Amino acid sequence: MNPLLNVQNLETWYGPIVAMQGVNIAVEKGQIVAVLGANGAGKTTLLNTLAGVVDPFKGQITFNEEVVSCLDADAVCRKGMVLVPEGRQVFPFLSVKDNLRMGAFTRNNTDEVAQDLDRVYQWFPRLREREEQHAGLLSGGEQQMLVIGRAYMSKPKLLMLDEPSLGISPLLTKEIFNIIVRIRDETQTAILVVEQNAAIALAHADYGYIMELGRIVAADSCAQLSQKTDVQQAYLGGHVASGLSGTTQRWKRRKTWR
């Protein structure tokens, strides 16, 4: 059975700079996949390339058995690949409810839209409490809930989340990841999440990839990744030898991970 998303030999450039090279990943239906890595590893570039925001220089993106490598961002979204970008980009002067409705702009069935709006409110009760409030007045955690809910309103087959924990408290981060699992469990929506908080990502995802310097350097089930010494040292607070940062040091010394 073919995966929902299959990425082969993906390469993206920013002018003369290679931002990502030789990336191969796959996401199965109903699976949560985490992409981990430090700042500058190429994680956001990967999501932007998948979403059609950035054109790939080389490689192929197959989604739902259809090649989508050269589609514009709006066409990719209509196919069912929906990106929640980093930075909680809400419409600040629209209400919470109108922000959520904006996510359903491609849908015509008003009854289904109403049902999905109610489902989002069940996942995020605070949004129901503030549905008439301007989105710009919400806290950072509430805005993160809002953009995830808005993305779901477009009825995605694959939900792509860029750093959902950025700038919010550990307690809210845990709450949001618990909701991410609920979204998968209740709707069978596949989820691809880019995250620097490796501990919480590995605890909630099924499969994980680690990126360094624009390449995938490790891939395994999250249960197996969390047991690897390299992962523990680089991302889970394990002991790292003095000198350069653990990730860069290992990459330069060994070129591959165990």
N, C-alpha and C positions, 0 to 999 in steps of 0.2 A: 504494500500500500504506500503510495507516494505521500510525503509530508505536505502539510498545508503550505508551508514556506520552505523553499529550497534555494539557497544562495551558493553560487559556485564561482570561485576565483574572482571575487569582487575587488575592484581596484578603483580608488577615487583620488583625484588630484585637486589641489588648490593652486592654480597657476603652475609653477615649476615644482611645487612641493607635493610629494607623495604622502597623502594623509592615511591611506589604507591600502593594503596590498595582499592579494592572495587569500581573501577571507572566504571561508566556507562555513555556513551554519545551516541548521534546519530546525523548524518548529512543527511539531505534530499538532493535529487537532486536539483541542482541550488540554493543551500542555502549557505550563508556565516555564519559560526559559529566561535565565538571567545572564547578562553580559557584564562582567566585572572588569575593573581596571582603574588605574590612576588617571588623574587629569592629563589630557593630551594623548591618551592611548588610542583614540579613534572611535570611541563608543558613540558619541553624538553624531559623528560623521557617518557611521554605519546606519543609524536610524534615519538620518536625513536622506541618505542615499536610497534606503528602502522605501521611504515615503515619497520619493520623487522631488524632494526639495533641492537635492544636488544630483546632477547627472553622473553616472558612473563612467569611468574611462575605459573599463574593461570588465568582463564577467557577465553573469546572467542571474537575474532574479525571477524565480518562478513562484507564482502564488495561485493556489487552487488549480494547479496544472495549466496555468496560462502565464506566458512570459510577459512581465510587466516592467522590464528594465528601462525602457525608453518612454514610459508614460509620464505625463505631468502630474503634479501633486494632487490636483482635483480629481483626475481620473483614477489615480491609485486609491484615493479615499472612497470613491464610488465603487471600487472593486471589493472594498471591505477591509483594507489596511489603513488603520486610523492612528495617527501620531498624537500623543500628548507631549508637547515640547517642554523642554526645561524652562523654568521661570514662571509658571502659573500665569499664562497669558489669557486673562479674563477680559471681558468687555466691561470696564469699570463703571460706566454710567448706565448700564442696563441692569435690571433686576436679576436675582438669582434664577427665577423661573424663565425669564427671557433668554438668559445665557444658555440654559439647558435646552430650550426650544431651538436656539440657533444650531445646536448640534444635529437637529433632525431636519435641517433645511432641504435635504435631498429626498425626504420621505413624503408619501402622499396619503397613507392610511392614518387618519387622525385618531382612530380608536386604538391602533397599536402604539402610536406615539404617546397617547395618554396612559396606556398601560405601562410603557417603559418609563415614563416620568414618575409614575407611582412607585415603580421598582427602584429607581434611583433614590427616591425619598426614603424607601425602606432601608437601603444600604447606608444612606447618610441622613439620619433624622434631623441633624442641625440645618441642612439645606431646606428642609420643609419649614422649619421654624423661621428661617430668614428668607423665604422665597420672594418677598416683595422688597427686600433690602437691596441697595446697589451693591454689585459684586465687589467694587473697589473698597468697600468698607469692611469686608470680611477679613478675618485673620489669615495668616499664611497657610495654616493647616486647612482651614475651611475653603480657601481658594483652590488648594490642591484637590480636595474632595470635589469641588465644582468642576474643574477641568476634566477629571476622570469621568464624572457623571455626564458631562457634556459630550465627551468622546463616545461614551456608550450609547447616547441617544442617536447616533448615526448608524447603529446596529452593526458594529464591526464583526468580522470573522477573526481578525487579529488586532489586538489592542497593543500599541507600542508606547511604552512609558519611559520618558527620559528623566532620570534622577527624581523619582517621586518623593524622596526623603529630604531633598535639598532645602535647608533653611527652616525645617520644622522640628519640633521636640521629639525625643525618642518615644514618648508615650503616643503621640499622634502618628509617628512613623509606623509603630507596631499596629495601631488601629487601621491605618490605610492598607498595610500589607495583608491584614486579616480580611479586609473587604475585597482586595484583589483576588484572594483565594476564593471568597464567596462568589465573586463574579464568574470565575472559571467554573466552580462547582455547580452553580445554579443555571448557567446559560451555555456552558461548554465553549465559551469564547477563549481562544488561544491568546496568550499574553507573552510579549517579549519585553522585558524590563532591563534597562540599563541602570546600574546602581553602583555607587561607591561604598555604601554600607554593606560590605560583603556578608557580615554575619546574618543580618536579617534577610538578605536576598537568598542566601544559601538555605536558610531555615524554611523559606516559603516556596521556593521554586523546585521544579522537578529535575531540570538539567541546566548545566552552566557552562559558559565559555569565559575564558580569561584573555583579555587583549593587552598587548604591550606594543608600543611603537607601531600601531597600525596593523598588527598581525594577531591571529589567534594562536596562543602559545600553549593552551591547555583546554581540554573539553572532557566532561564526564558528568555522571549524575551528581547532583548536589551533595548527596550523602557521601559519595566517594571523594569529591573535591574537598569537602570540609575536613577530611582525614589526611590529606596530603600535607607533608611537611612544608613544602614551598608555599602553599596557599595559607597555611597557618602563620608562617613567618611574615608573609607579605601583607595579608589582609585581615587576619584574625587575632592579631596582638601577640603572636609568638615571638620568641627571641630572634633578633636579627644581629648579625655580626656588625661591629662598628665599621664606619667608613661611609661609602656612598649608600643611598637609599636601597633597601632590599631588592625592589623590583628591577631597577636599572642595573644594579650590581650583578644579579643573577643573569640577566639578559646578556650583558657584555661578556660574562665569564663562560656561560655554557651554551647560549643560543637556544636551548630547549629546556622545558620543564620536565620533571620526573612524572 
